[in-house]
Structures are given as C-alpha cells and as structure tokens.
Amino acid sequence: MRVLVRRCWGPPLAHGAGRGRPSPQWRALARLGWEDSRVREKPWRVLFFGTDQFAREALRALHAARENQEEELIDKLEVVTIPSLSPRGLPVKQYAVQSQLPIYEWPDMGSGEYDVGVVASFGRLLSEALILKFPYGILNVHPSCLPRWRGPAPVIHTVLHGDTVTGVTIMQIRPKRFDVGPILKQETIPVPPKSTAKELEAVLSRLGANMLISVLKNLPESLSNGRQQPTEGATYAPKISAGTSCVKWEEQTSEQIFRLYRAIGNIIPLQTLWMGNTIKLLDLVEVNSSVLADPKLTRQALIPGSVIYHKQSQILLVYCKDSWIGVRSVMLKKTLTATDFYNGYLHPWYQKNSQAQPSQCRFQTLRLPTKKKQNKTVTMQCIE
C-alpha cells in the first residue's frame, strides 16, 4: 500500500490524503503532517551502510528478518561498505558475500529505490542530499547512551574511562554532524567488570540488532515519538591513535593502564621503550597479593616505571603511578615471554655491564615523533 506522507526529517509540508482506509502507520505519519508520494508501508526496502563486526550483527538481523516471509518486515536488502586492503574485505562485506546480498563500495550506492537507510559503524559523514533519498531517512545503530560518547570509538572510550553503565541508541541521522539526531530507542546495560572493548562490543551488537528490528516493526510510530538528545552530558569518542598506546608510567595509575589494555590491547598493543627500541606489552595481568608482599620487592625504590623480573611468578613487574602491573609477554623483534626477555636481554646485559647500576638498564616512556621528546627512565632488576 502506498500512502502520501513527507520524508521523515524534513520540514512539514501540506497534508495530503492517502488511498484506502488509513492504517495505524498512516495515522502516525498523518499526525506529523508528512507528504511524499514515494513513502510506502512495510515491508521495507533497506540500504545498509556498515563495516565492522558490530555492524555485521545488525546486518545479520536484517537479513534474518528478510528471510522470514511470515513477518513481512524487509522486502529488499542491499549493502554499502568501504574498500579494504584485505582480499576478503571487512566483516560486513564478508557476510554480504556469504549471504549473496548486493554489495556496493562507497561512494557507489547503486541506483535502486529504498524506503529507509540503516547505518552501523560506517565512519562516513552522510550528506543531506543522500539522506533525502530515503523517504524515512537514515537510522543509526550507535553503541552508547547518546549524547555520551558521540563519535567513531564509543565502546573503546566506555572501557577506557571506566564507565559502569552503557547501552545502545537507535537514532535518526542528521546531515553535517555525527550522532546528534533524535533518539528513537535507547536501552542501557551494566558494563561487565573487567570486560574488554571487544567483549563489550559483542554484547552491544546483539542488543543493537534486536533494538533495530523493534524500531523497524513500528517505524512511523518510532519516528513520530523520537526525542531530541539532551544538551547536557555530551562527550566525544575520537578515533584511537598510536600515541594512545604509549604508557605514561609517571602519570597513569595501574587501573588506568589496565583500562587502556582492555580498551585497545586487541587493536594496538601497549608500547614503551627499552634501550632505544620500541617494546610492545602483549599480555598484562593483575599482580597477586602474595607477589606484592615479597620482601625483595618491597625493599625496592618505588619509582614509577621501575621494571623487575619476578622469577617465581615468571612475569615482569612494572611500577606505575600508584601500584604494580604484571606483564607475561612482550614483543621486541619477536614475541617473548617475560622469562625469555630476561634470559635473552636483561641477564646478558648485566653480565656485560657487571659494574653498572640497575637504573642504567631501563625502559623509557615512548614519545612519538609528533610530540616533544621527553625520556623518562625506569629501573629494571631481577628478583631471584
């Protein structure tokens, strides 16, 4: 059934009459005074924009809905993604190929007609002209409780800043700015303790996919009941750069370093310097209280950045601003366990420099070339 309504985010136009008995969806649209001869009722023709694993879950839900003939929610489903250096492409492209869905690579979007667009983790600012092509506008599945953590990396910043509550927002896209449109649906969940960004993203992706289907089932009503985002509490979640992974031993507490590790460790390993070489900290662990009670450890001068090899637990102990963190493995030319690093680098250095002070064998806070270089030393010793 076709009805006369206007596109769902533009300025109100004169009210026009639909054909046939008004449905509940038409009445919801008519209350807004919408008028556009292109708009029709479900099943919807959907163009999906996405890239990563979070977006893949939303696409999977849309595809499942299209395959469910009894529900009659999705009539057509096509996909837009961005080019990738990987031969297989990004997760969204992989799923679309597997499911035999039509695929376009941005900025190509084909020439089909659609009712509504859906965006999830796309990372491209969509123009007003593009949004106007969709009678119902474009929906965004965003993994945060907007207006907190607008921007491209909300899950990472949720973990990085130690948020205890997060959620998913289904919002309507507006041109020129990211993540500022009206909220159609929002649900919150507690952040599982010590969860990584990858683990939290998986939870939020399933929640967001279910919320998206719920909104599409009652799309006109959801659009008519949308609410503007509050002006208070807005924060921005920028992309993570390589500089974020550089541990600042004097400035960061152990809790902050563990948050950093859980937030970005699976994307960019944490980094520091040893003997002028970049060393990556691959596997961070909390230090057992029995290790912290070791008399040989408590006698050490607690200088932020001090690094000690603890033979009994076979980990590197690194002192930060307030406490110790443990490191099980590192990468220096190749992946090394803490024991390998001690045997291959630390112990030989001590044998060669038997008269040297332990402070001469040190880590340094890594400063990338774009920043002012400030070498900050750390002590490295071995507790037998």
C-alpha positions in Angstrom: 0.0 0.0 0.0 1.3 3.5 -0.9 0.5 6.5 1.2 1.1 10.2 0.8 3.5 11.3 3.5 6.6 13.5 3.5 10.1 12.4 4.2 10.6 11.8 7.9 13.1 14.5 8.9 12.4 17.4 6.6 10.2 20.5 7.3 6.4 19.9 7.4 4.6 20.2 4.2 0.9 20.4 3.4 -1.1 17.4 4.5 -2.3 15.0 1.7 -4.8 12.2 1.8 -3.8 8.5 1.5 -5.6 6.0 -0.6 -7.9 3.5 1.1 -8.7 3.0 4.8 -5.9 4.7 6.9 -3.7 2.2 8.7 -2.2 2.8 12.2 1.1 3.6 10.5 -0.6 6.1 8.2 -2.3 7.7 11.2 1.0 8.0 13.0 2.5 9.7 9.9 -0.5 11.9 9.3 -0.2 13.3 12.8 3.1 14.7 11.7 1.7 16.2 8.5 4.0 14.2 6.2 3.5 14.2 2.5 5.7 12.3 0.0 4.4 10.1 -2.8 7.5 7.8 -2.5 6.7 6.7 1.0 5.1 3.3 1.5 4.3 0.9 4.3 6.4 -2.2 5.2 7.9 -4.5 4.1 10.7 -2.0 3.9 13.4 -1.6 1.2 16.6 -1.2 3.2 20.0 0.0 2.2 22.6 -0.9 4.9 25.8 1.0 5.5 28.5 -0.7 7.7 32.0 -2.1 8.1 33.0 -4.0 11.2 31.8 -6.8 13.5 29.4 -4.6 15.3 27.7 -3.7 12.0 27.8 -7.3 10.9 25.4 -8.3 13.7 22.9 -5.6 12.6 23.1 -6.8 9.0 22.6 -10.4 10.1 19.4 -9.4 12.0 18.1 -7.5 8.9 18.9 -10.5 6.7 17.1 -12.9 9.0 14.1 -10.6 9.0 14.1 -10.5 5.2 14.3 -14.3 5.1 11.3 -14.5 7.5 8.5 -14.4 4.9 5.7 -14.6 7.5 6.8 -11.4 9.2 6.9 -9.3 6.1 9.3 -6.7 7.6 12.1 -6.4 5.0 11.4 -6.6 1.2 14.8 -5.7 -0.2 18.2 -5.5 1.5 21.4 -4.2 -0.1 24.7 -3.3 1.4 27.2 -0.4 1.2 30.7 -0.8 2.7 34.1 0.8 2.3 37.1 -0.6 0.4 39.6 -2.7 2.5 43.2 -3.8 2.0 42.1 -7.3 3.0 41.3 -9.5 0.0 38.2 -10.8 1.9 37.1 -7.3 2.8 35.6 -6.1 6.1 33.2 -8.3 8.2 30.1 -6.6 6.6 31.3 -7.4 3.1 32.2 -11.0 4.1 28.7 -11.5 5.5 27.1 -9.9 2.4 29.0 -12.1 0.0 28.2 -15.2 2.1 24.5 -14.3 2.1 24.5 -13.3 -1.6 23.4 -9.7 -0.9 24.0 -7.0 -3.4 27.2 -5.0 -2.4 28.4 -1.6 -3.3 31.7 0.1 -2.3 31.4 3.7 -1.0 30.8 6.1 -2.6 29.0 3.9 -5.1 25.4 3.1 -3.8 23.8 1.8 -7.0 20.6 3.3 -8.4 17.9 1.4 -6.6 15.0 2.9 -4.6 14.8 2.4 -0.9 12.5 3.3 2.0 15.0 3.7 4.8 18.7 3.6 5.3 20.5 1.9 8.2 24.0 2.8 9.4 26.2 1.0 11.9 29.9 1.7 12.3 30.3 3.3 8.9 32.6 6.2 9.7 31.5 8.4 6.8 29.5 11.7 7.2 26.4 11.3 5.0 25.2 14.4 3.1 21.8 16.0 3.2 21.3 15.1 -0.4 21.9 11.4 0.4 19.6 11.4 3.4 16.8 13.0 1.3 16.9 10.0 -1.0 15.3 7.9 1.8 11.6 8.8 2.5 12.0 7.6 6.1 15.5 9.0 6.5 18.5 7.0 7.8 18.7 5.2 11.1 21.9 4.8 13.1 22.7 2.0 15.5 25.1 3.6 17.9 26.8 1.6 20.8 26.5 4.2 23.6 23.8 6.1 25.5 23.8 9.3 23.5 24.7 12.1 24.0 27.6 10.3 25.9 30.3 9.1 23.5 29.4 10.6 20.2 31.9 9.7 17.5 33.7 6.7 16.0 35.0 4.9 19.1 32.3 4.8 21.7 32.9 1.3 23.1 36.7 1.9 23.4 36.1 5.1 25.4 33.4 3.4 27.6 36.1 0.9 28.7 38.9 3.4 28.8 37.1 5.8 31.1 35.7 3.1 33.4 32.0 3.6 32.7 29.8 1.3 34.8 26.7 1.7 32.5 26.5 1.8 28.8 23.9 0.9 26.1 22.7 1.3 22.5 20.9 4.2 20.9 18.8 3.9 17.7 18.8 7.5 16.3 17.9 9.3 13.2 20.8 10.7 11.2 21.1 14.4 10.6 23.4 16.0 8.0 26.7 17.7 8.7 27.3 16.3 12.2 27.8 12.9 13.7 25.4 11.4 16.3 23.3 14.4 17.0 19.9 13.3 15.7 16.7 12.5 17.6 16.7 9.3 19.7 14.1 6.7 18.6 15.0 4.0 21.1 17.6 3.7 23.9 18.4 0.8 26.3 21.1 0.6 29.0 23.0 -2.3 30.4 25.7 -2.5 33.2 29.3 -2.8 31.9 30.6 -6.3 32.9 33.6 -5.9 35.3 37.0 -6.1 33.6 35.4 -6.7 30.2 37.5 -5.8 27.1 36.2 -3.5 24.4 35.9 -6.5 22.1 33.8 -8.4 24.6 31.6 -5.4 25.3 31.1 -4.7 21.6 29.8 -8.3 21.1 27.2 -7.8 23.8 26.1 -4.4 22.5 26.0 -5.6 18.9 23.4 -8.2 19.8 21.4 -5.7 21.8 21.6 -3.1 19.0 20.4 -5.6 16.4 17.4 -6.5 18.4 16.5 -2.9 19.0 16.9 -2.1 15.3 14.3 -4.8 14.4 12.0 -3.5 17.1 12.2 0.1 15.6 11.6 -1.1 12.1 8.5 -3.1 13.1 6.9 0.2 14.2 8.9 2.7 12.1 6.4 5.5 11.6 5.4 5.5 15.3 9.1 5.4 16.3 9.8 8.4 14.2 6.8 10.3 15.5 7.9 9.6 19.1 11.6 10.5 18.6 13.0 12.8 21.2 15.9 15.3 20.9 19.1 14.5 22.6 19.7 16.4 25.9 22.3 19.2 25.7 23.9 18.1 29.0 26.3 15.2 29.3 27.6 15.2 25.7 31.1 13.7 25.3 33.1 12.8 22.2 34.8 9.5 21.4 37.6 10.2 18.9 39.5 7.5 17.0 42.4 5.9 18.8 45.8 6.8 17.6 49.1 5.0 18.0 50.1 7.6 20.6 47.3 6.4 22.9 49.1 3.1 23.3 52.2 4.7 24.8 52.2 4.0 28.5 53.0 7.1 30.7 54.4 5.4 33.8 54.6 8.5 35.9 51.1 9.8 35.1 48.9 6.7 34.8 47.7 4.5 37.7 47.6 0.7 37.5 43.8 0.9 37.0 44.2 3.4 34.1 46.8 1.2 32.4 44.6 -1.9 32.8 41.6 0.0 31.3 43.8 1.1 28.4 44.9 -2.5 27.9 41.3 -3.8 27.9 40.2 -0.9 25.7 42.7 -1.1 22.9 45.0 -4.1 23.5 43.5 -6.2 20.8 43.9 -3.4 18.3 47.2 -1.7 19.2 49.5 -3.3 21.8 50.6 -1.0 24.6 54.1 0.3 24.0 57.2 1.6 25.8 61.0 1.8 25.2 63.9 -0.3 26.2 67.5 0.6 25.1 66.1 2.9 22.5 63.9 0.2 20.9 60.1 0.1 21.0 58.9 -2.8 23.0 55.2 -3.9 23.0 53.5 -5.2 26.1 51.3 -8.0 24.9 49.8 -9.8 27.9 49.1 -7.8 31.0 47.9 -9.4 34.3 47.0 -8.2 37.7 49.7 -8.9 40.3 48.9 -11.4 43.0 49.0 -10.0 46.6 51.5 -12.7 47.6 53.9 -11.3 44.9 53.4 -7.8 46.2 54.3 -9.0 49.7 57.6 -10.4 48.6 60.3 -8.7 50.9 62.7 -8.4 47.9 60.0 -6.4 46.1 59.0 -4.1 49.0 62.6 -3.1 49.5 62.9 -1.6 46.1 62.6 2.1 45.5 59.1 2.7 44.1 59.9 4.8 41.1 57.1 4.9 38.5 58.3 2.8 35.6 60.6 0.5 37.5 60.6 -2.9 36.0 61.6 -6.1 37.9 61.7 -9.7 36.7 60.0 -11.9 39.3 61.4 -15.4 38.9 58.8 -17.2 41.0 55.8 -16.0 39.0 57.7 -15.6 35.7 56.4 -12.1 35.0 57.7 -8.6 34.6 56.5 -6.3 37.4 56.2 -2.7 36.3 55.6 0.0 38.8 53.3 2.9 37.7 51.9 5.9 39.5 50.4 4.0 42.4 51.0 0.3 42.1 52.4 -2.6 40.1 51.2 -4.3 36.9 52.3 -7.7 35.6 53.5 -8.4 32.0 53.6 -12.0 30.8 54.9 -11.4 27.3 56.4 -8.7 25.1 57.4 -8.2 21.5 60.9 -7.0 20.7 61.7 -8.2 17.2 59.7 -11.2 18.1 57.2 -12.4 20.8 59.0 -13.2 24.0 57.8 -14.5 27.4 58.9 -12.5 30.4 61.4 -15.2 31.1 62.7 -15.2 27.5 63.1 -11.4 27.7 65.1 -11.7 30.9 67.3 -14.6 29.7 67.8 -13.1 26.2 68.3 -9.4 27.0 68.4 -8.5 30.7 70.7 -11.1 32.1 73.3 -10.9 29.3 73.2 -7.1 29.7 74.0 -7.4 33.5 76.8 -9.9 32.7 78.3 -7.5 30.2 77.9 -4.5 32.5 78.6 -6.0 35.8 79.6 -2.7 37.4 76.6 -0.8 36.1 73.8 0.3 38.4 70.4 -1.2 37.8 69.0 2.1 36.8 71.2 2.1 33.7 69.1 -0.8 32.4 65.9 0.8 31.8 62.6 1.3 30.0 61.7 4.8 28.8 58.3 6.3 28.2 57.8 6.2 24.4 57.2 9.6 22.8 56.2 9.6 19.2 57.9 11.9 16.7 55.0 14.3 16.5 55.3 15.1 20.2 58.1 16.7 22.2 60.6 14.0 23.3 61.0 13.6 27.0 62.9 10.5 28.0 61.6 9.1 31.3 63.7 6.3 32.8 62.6 3.2 34.6 64.7 0.8 36.6 65.0 -2.9 35.7 66.2 -5.6 38.1 65.8 -9.2 38.7 64.5 -10.8 41.9 65.6 -14.4 42.1 
